[in-house]
Amino acid sequence: MTQKLLTVGKIVNTHGIRGEMKVVPYSDFAEQRFAKNSPLYIVSSKGGAPIPVTVEASRLHKNMYIMKLKEVGGINEAEKYKEYLLKIDETLQEELPDNEYYFHEIIGCQVVTDDEPAQELGVIKEILTPGANDVWVVKTPKGKEILLPSIPDVILDVDKVNKVVRVHLMEGLL
């Protein structure tokens, strides 16, 4: 398979006997991703070929989606997909407004300071979402981690094409 797939949720359990599944959304567009007739792929975290599926119905319940897929007939079938990921083709991702980014666009970017000359800090390894704003975790060449809040005072410029993020280090960040 040559297309790139992006994770939008994880199947965590079954619900009832008709093949419904509990899904934890990993997308800001979950309502759209899990809408009726939406195409998805079920992918095992252990590898294997993605299985194309279509949403028959879904509803939000206690911060999770209860979802029925057309291809899954009953609880016995749904049971085997516990802990599997739900993914979409990258061509289905939404266009974002300026200064907003998908996690996969940020992770792997080189981080440099706004000093003259610019100092290389490291590479963004993960993004934390603790509350008020996201926190970008930068791994330095020496293996240390720097936590950068994703706020305009710190994140000055993101060049998605060249995978470079320019930042201003406020006092106390290092």
C-alpha positions as CSV (number, residue, x, y, z in Angstrom):
1,M,0.0,0.0,0.0
2,T,1.5,3.3,-1.1
3,Q,-0.9,5.7,0.5
4,K,-0.1,7.2,3.9
5,L,-2.6,6.5,6.7
6,L,-3.3,8.9,9.6
7,T,-4.7,7.7,13.0
8,V,-8.0,9.1,14.0
9,G,-9.1,6.8,16.8
10,K,-8.5,3.6,18.7
11,I,-11.0,0.7,19.3
12,V,-10.9,0.1,23.0
13,N,-13.9,-2.3,23.6
14,T,-17.1,-3.7,22.3
15,H,-20.6,-2.3,23.1
16,G,-23.6,-4.5,23.2
17,I,-24.1,-7.7,21.1
18,R,-24.7,-6.2,17.6
19,G,-21.1,-5.4,16.8
20,E,-20.8,-1.9,18.1
21,M,-17.4,-0.7,19.3
22,K,-16.2,1.9,21.8
23,V,-13.7,4.2,20.0
24,V,-11.4,6.8,21.7
25,P,-11.1,9.7,19.1
26,Y,-7.6,10.9,18.3
27,S,-8.9,13.6,15.9
28,D,-10.1,17.2,16.3
29,F,-12.5,16.3,13.5
30,A,-14.0,13.2,15.1
31,E,-17.6,14.1,14.3
32,Q,-16.7,14.3,10.7
33,R,-14.4,11.2,10.7
34,F,-17.0,9.0,12.3
35,A,-20.0,10.2,10.4
36,K,-22.2,7.8,8.5
37,N,-20.6,6.4,5.3
38,S,-17.1,7.7,6.2
39,P,-14.3,5.5,4.9
40,L,-11.9,4.2,7.5
41,Y,-9.2,1.6,7.8
42,I,-8.8,-0.8,10.7
43,V,-5.1,-1.4,11.4
44,S,-3.4,-3.6,13.9
45,S,-0.6,-2.1,16.0
46,K,1.3,-5.3,15.4
47,G,1.3,-4.7,11.6
48,G,-0.6,-6.4,8.8
49,A,-2.6,-5.0,5.9
50,P,-5.2,-2.3,6.6
51,I,-8.8,-3.4,6.4
52,P,-11.1,-0.9,4.6
53,V,-14.4,-0.4,6.5
54,T,-17.3,2.1,6.3
55,V,-19.1,3.7,9.3
56,E,-22.7,2.6,9.5
57,A,-23.6,4.7,12.5
58,S,-21.9,6.4,15.5
59,R,-22.7,8.5,18.5
60,L,-20.8,10.3,21.2
61,H,-21.1,8.8,24.6
62,K,-18.9,9.9,27.6
63,N,-16.0,11.3,25.5
64,M,-16.0,8.1,23.4
65,Y,-17.8,7.2,20.2
66,I,-20.0,4.1,20.0
67,M,-19.5,3.0,16.4
68,K,-21.1,0.4,14.2
69,L,-19.2,-0.5,11.0
70,K,-21.0,-2.0,8.0
71,E,-18.4,-4.8,7.7
72,V,-18.7,-6.0,11.4
73,G,-21.7,-8.2,12.0
74,G,-21.7,-9.0,15.8
75,I,-19.9,-9.0,19.1
76,N,-17.7,-11.9,18.1
77,E,-16.4,-10.0,15.1
78,A,-16.0,-6.7,17.0
79,E,-14.1,-8.5,19.8
80,K,-11.2,-9.3,17.5
81,Y,-10.6,-5.6,16.7
82,K,-10.1,-4.5,20.3
83,E,-6.9,-2.3,20.6
84,Y,-6.8,-1.8,16.8
85,L,-6.4,1.7,15.4
86,L,-8.8,3.5,13.0
87,K,-7.1,5.4,10.3
88,I,-7.9,7.6,7.2
89,D,-6.1,8.2,4.0
90,E,-4.1,11.4,4.2
91,T,-5.9,12.8,1.2
92,L,-9.0,13.1,3.5
93,Q,-7.4,15.4,6.1
94,E,-8.9,18.8,6.5
95,E,-7.1,22.0,5.4
96,L,-6.2,24.0,8.5
97,P,-6.1,27.8,9.0
98,D,-2.8,29.6,9.1
99,N,-0.6,28.9,12.1
100,E,-2.4,25.6,12.9
101,Y,-0.7,22.3,12.2
102,Y,-1.3,18.6,12.4
103,F,0.9,16.7,14.8
104,H,2.5,14.7,12.0
105,E,3.6,17.9,10.4
106,I,5.4,19.1,13.5
107,I,6.9,15.9,14.8
108,G,10.4,15.5,13.3
109,C,11.0,19.2,12.7
110,Q,14.4,20.7,13.5
111,V,14.1,23.4,16.2
112,V,16.4,26.5,16.0
113,T,16.5,29.7,18.1
114,D,15.9,33.2,16.9
115,D,19.4,34.2,18.0
116,E,22.1,35.4,15.6
117,P,23.6,33.0,14.7
118,A,20.7,30.6,15.2
119,Q,21.4,27.8,17.7
120,E,20.1,24.3,16.9
121,L,18.2,22.9,19.8
122,G,17.2,19.5,18.5
123,V,14.2,17.7,17.0
124,I,10.5,17.6,18.0
125,K,9.8,14.1,19.2
126,E,6.3,14.4,20.6
127,I,3.5,16.8,21.4
128,L,1.8,16.8,24.8
129,T,-1.7,18.2,25.3
130,P,-2.0,19.0,29.0
131,G,-4.6,21.7,28.8
132,A,-4.4,25.4,28.0
133,N,-1.8,24.9,25.2
134,D,0.1,22.1,23.6
135,V,3.7,21.4,24.7
136,W,6.3,20.4,22.1
137,V,8.9,18.0,23.4
138,V,12.3,18.7,21.8
139,K,15.1,16.0,22.1
140,T,18.6,17.6,22.0
141,P,21.6,15.9,20.4
142,K,22.8,15.0,23.9
143,G,19.5,13.2,24.7
144,K,18.0,15.9,27.0
145,E,14.4,17.0,26.5
146,I,13.3,20.6,26.3
147,L,9.6,21.4,26.8
148,L,8.3,24.3,24.6
149,P,4.8,25.7,25.1
150,S,3.1,26.2,21.8
151,I,2.3,29.9,22.2
152,P,3.1,32.8,19.9
153,D,5.7,34.3,22.2
154,V,7.8,31.0,21.9
155,I,6.9,29.5,18.5
156,L,7.9,32.2,16.0
157,D,7.8,30.4,12.7
158,V,7.0,26.9,11.4
159,D,8.3,25.9,8.0
160,K,6.5,22.7,7.2
161,V,8.2,22.2,3.8
162,N,11.8,22.4,5.2
163,K,10.8,20.9,8.6
164,V,12.3,23.8,10.6
165,V,10.7,25.5,13.6
166,R,12.2,28.9,14.8
167,V,11.6,29.6,18.5
168,H,12.3,32.3,21.0
169,L,13.6,30.9,24.3
170,M,12.0,32.9,27.1
171,E,13.7,33.0,30.4
172,G,13.4,29.7,32.3
173,L,12.7,27.4,29.4
174,L,16.1,25.8,29.4
